[in-house]
Amino acid sequence: MVVQKDLYQHFHPDEYPFIEKMSDIVDRVESQYLLEVTDFLNPREIAILKSLVAPTDLTIFASTDYYPSEYGRVIIAPDYYELDKDDFQIALVGITYHAKFNQLTHGQVLGALINELGIRRDLIGDIFVEIGHAQFMVNRQLLSYFLGNISKIAKVSVKLEEISFDQLIMSSGEVKHMDIMVSSLRLDRLIASVLKQSRSQAIKLIESDKVKVNYRLVNKVSDNVAIGDMVSIRGYGRFTLLTDNGLTKNEKYKLTLSKIMHK
């Protein structure tokens, strides 16, 4: 497929390489009429890929539509293809350990998988953590490699085994909706309002590389946030702008957003 130039105006320049890469995959499926499966993509990337496939006669399936997860693999196939979830080639790995004196964190698990094994992030899906055990999704082709090479995480002895998706840990994050009023859609002002912090505190978070918009790291405090954008703040959680409800008499924006906050 030829990516139309006007398509790019809807995306950030940092996303252009991903668009070109996914366009090449779509081209291969169209020309060879064979199924393609992506690595794990974040929700923003999945949405972009769906928009690229939409004008074609191809069919597309995301694993996130079938498993409660954030990161997912995507199948792009000819229109006659009927989904077999095994084609996502995803395995769920359970991690068990003695939790009396230890509690593994998401960061520790991710660090062990990436740093100790030298695995790219897009080969691993979601990581789910509860007291005493954890789980992660992985490209099934790498399953035996993970099972055979991880025996400790953060100096804690662990046991890894493939488990059924029926045992998947459900996210405990509670989504809340809130209405706010802000003088502008600048990133720093929105973060200050949502976190109930000063603008200088919000600026410090942005400039210390703790803020992402649509999974893309940002460090310009003056960037504007659009409806539909998701802002994640390391250590705090995330929020998504849902609707613009117009202006107040004082020319302030009335916004509705959803949020999942850690504190």
C-alpha positions, 0 to 999 in steps of 0.5 A: 500500500502507498501511505498517503501523505495526508495520513501523516498529519494525524500522527506525531513525527516520532510515529512515522517509522512505525507507520512505514514498518507496518505499511510494509507488512500490510503490503506483504499480506496484500501481495502474497496473500499470507497471514502476518503476525506482529510483535507485541504492540501498545494500544496506540500502535494497534490503533495506528495499524488498524487505521492502515488496514481499514482502507484495504480488503484485508482483515485484522485481529488484535489479541487485546480484543480477546485477552484482558491485556494492554500490549497485544499481537496483531494478525493481518490476513486475507479477507477469507481468514477465520480467526484461530487464537492460537495464531497469535502465538502467545504463551502465558508464563507463571512465576512463583516464589516464596513471598514471606520475605520477598515481593517482586515488582513489575520493574524487577520482572521486566528488568530480568526478562530484558536485561538478563536475557537480552530480549527486546521489549516488543517480544514480551507482552503484559506483566501481571504482579500479585503477592507471591506470584507474577505472570507475563505474556511472551511470544510462544516461539521464545517460551522454552528459552525463558523457561530454561534461562530464568531461575532468579529475579532480583536475587529471588529464586523463582520457578517459571512454567507455562500456565493456562489463560484461565489463570490470568491475573485480572488488573486491579486498577480502578478506572475513575472519571473526573471533570476538570477545568483548565486554562489551556491544554498544555501538558504541564497545566493538565498534569498539575490539575489532575495530580493536584500539584503546582505547575512547577512540580508538573514541569519537573516531572516532564523534564525528568523524563517521567511523562509519556503521551500515547506511549511516547516520551515527551519533555516539552512542557508546552506540548498540547494534549488532544482529546483521545490522548493518554498521558502516563506519569511514572509513579502516579498512573495515567489519564486519558482525555475523553471529551471537550465540554466547551468553554466556561465564561472565563474561557477555561476548558471543561474536560472529562477524563478517565484516570487510573492513579496509584495514589 
